[in-house]
Each structure stands twice: as structure tokens, then as C-alpha cells.
């Protein structure tokens, strides 16, 4: 956890869930875990995580491999890239959302049907 009176300038790499209540300026990476920006949290930079929950302020890109949630108390300015995005009623958001789902496994295309041969 990054407490309310903590200021971090630089990149953070985490192998466990991370809660930000202070200020972070840089990239936060927790690809197999959750990053939670609490109500008092302020992040200027990029988030790369499995799940992202924003309740505070974020100015930058949010990349989630599963789900990004922007709570009613949140203020987000930047782009969100995730297969699932939840914007709660009251959330302030300015940016774009890309739910391409390119992280999902590709579905095999159906095999073409061969024309029947007729002997004349």
C-alpha cells in the first residue's frame, strides 16, 4: 500500500495487489494482480494490471488484461484498454475505451463446405 502522505516519482513493479492512496507519477505494473487507486489516490502515468479499480484521480493510460472499474468517486483522464470496462454512475471520465478483446483466444474459423461431386 502507498499511504496518503507518500509521493512516488518513478516506476513501480509489483508481484502482489497494490493500493495507492498517495501520489504516484510513473508507470505502475502488476500484470498478474490488481491495482487499486483509492479515493485519496492520485496517479499520473500508466497502469498495467490484471484488474484495475479506480476510485481517485488518474491522468494516463489504463491497461487491464481482465477488467477495469471506474467508480462513482473517480476522475479519469486518459484511455482505457481492457476486455471488460465498468463505469459507475457519477464517474468522471474523459478519453477513449478500447474493448477489442485481442487478449482473448482466437476462435477457429468454420471449415468451408466442399461441393458434392456428381458422376454423369
C-alpha positions in Angstrom: 0.0 0.0 0.0 1.1 3.5 -0.8 -0.2 5.7 2.0 -1.9 9.1 1.8 1.3 11.0 2.7 3.6 9.1 0.3 4.8 10.6 -3.0 6.4 8.3 -5.5 8.1 9.6 -8.7 9.3 6.6 -10.8 8.1 3.2 -12.0 6.6 0.6 -9.7 6.7 -3.2 -10.4 4.5 -5.3 -8.1 4.1 -9.1 -7.8 1.1 -8.6 -5.5 -2.0 -6.4 -5.3 -1.3 -2.8 -4.8 -3.4 0.0 -3.3 -2.5 3.6 -4.0 -3.8 6.3 -1.5 -0.9 8.7 -2.0 0.6 10.2 -5.2 2.4 8.3 -7.9 4.0 9.8 -11.0 5.2 7.0 -13.4 4.2 3.5 -14.6 2.6 1.0 -12.2 2.9 -2.6 -13.4 1.2 -5.6 -11.7 0.4 -7.8 -14.6 -0.9 -10.7 -12.6 -2.6 -8.7 -9.8 -4.9 -5.8 -9.1 -4.0 -2.1 -8.8 -6.5 -0.1 -6.8 -6.3 3.7 -6.8 -8.2 4.7 -3.6 -10.3 7.8 -3.1 -7.3 9.8 -1.9 -5.0 8.4 -4.6 -3.6 10.3 -7.5 -1.7 8.7 -10.3 -0.1 10.4 -13.3 1.1 7.8 -15.6 0.3 4.3 -16.9 -1.2 1.3 -15.2 -0.7 -2.2 -16.5 -2.5 -4.8 -14.4 -4.8 -7.9 -14.4 -7.6 -5.9 -12.8 -7.8 -2.1 -12.1 -10.1 -0.3 -9.8 -10.1 3.5 -9.8 -11.8 5.5 -7.0 -9.4 8.5 -7.0 -7.7 10.5 -9.8 -5.9 9.1 -12.8 -4.3 11.0 -15.6 -2.9 8.5 -18.1 -3.5 5.2 -19.7 -5.1 2.2 -18.0 -4.4 -1.3 -19.4 -6.1 -4.3 -17.9 -6.0 -7.9 -19.1 -9.3 -8.7 -17.4 -11.4 -5.8 -16.0 -11.1 -2.0 -15.4 -13.6 -0.4 -13.0 -14.0 3.3 -12.7 -16.0 4.0 -9.5 -18.5 6.8 -9.0 -15.9 8.8 -7.0 -13.3 8.6 -9.7 -11.9 11.1 -12.1 -10.0 9.6 -15.1 -8.5 11.4 -18.0 -6.9 9.0 -20.4 -7.5 5.9 -22.4 -8.7 2.5 -21.1 -7.8 -0.7 -22.8 -9.5 -3.8 -21.3 -11.8 -6.6 -22.4 -14.3 -5.5 -19.7 -14.8 -1.9 -18.5 -17.3 -0.8 -15.9 -18.1 2.9 -15.5 -20.2 3.5 -12.4 -22.9 6.2 -12.4 -21.3 9.5 -11.4 -17.7 8.7 -12.5 -15.9 11.4 -14.4 -14.1 10.1 -17.5 -12.5 11.8 -20.5 -10.7 9.6 -23.0 -11.3 6.5 -25.1 -12.2 3.0 -24.3 -10.8 0.0 -26.3 -12.6 -3.3 -25.6 -11.1 -5.0 -28.6 -10.6 -8.2 -26.6 -7.4 -9.0 -28.5 -6.2 -10.8 -25.4 -8.9 -13.4 -25.7 -8.0 -16.7 -27.5 -8.9 -16.7 -31.2 -12.0 -18.7 -32.2 -11.3 -21.2 -35.0 -13.0 -20.3 -38.3 -15.5 -22.8 -39.6 -14.3 -25.2 -42.3 -15.6 -24.5 -45.8 -18.2 -27.0 -47.1 -16.9 -28.9 -50.1 -19.1 -29.1 -53.1 -20.5 -32.6 -53.8 -19.1 -34.4 -56.8 -21.7 -35.7 -59.3 -20.8 -38.5 -61.7 -22.5 -38.1 -65.0 
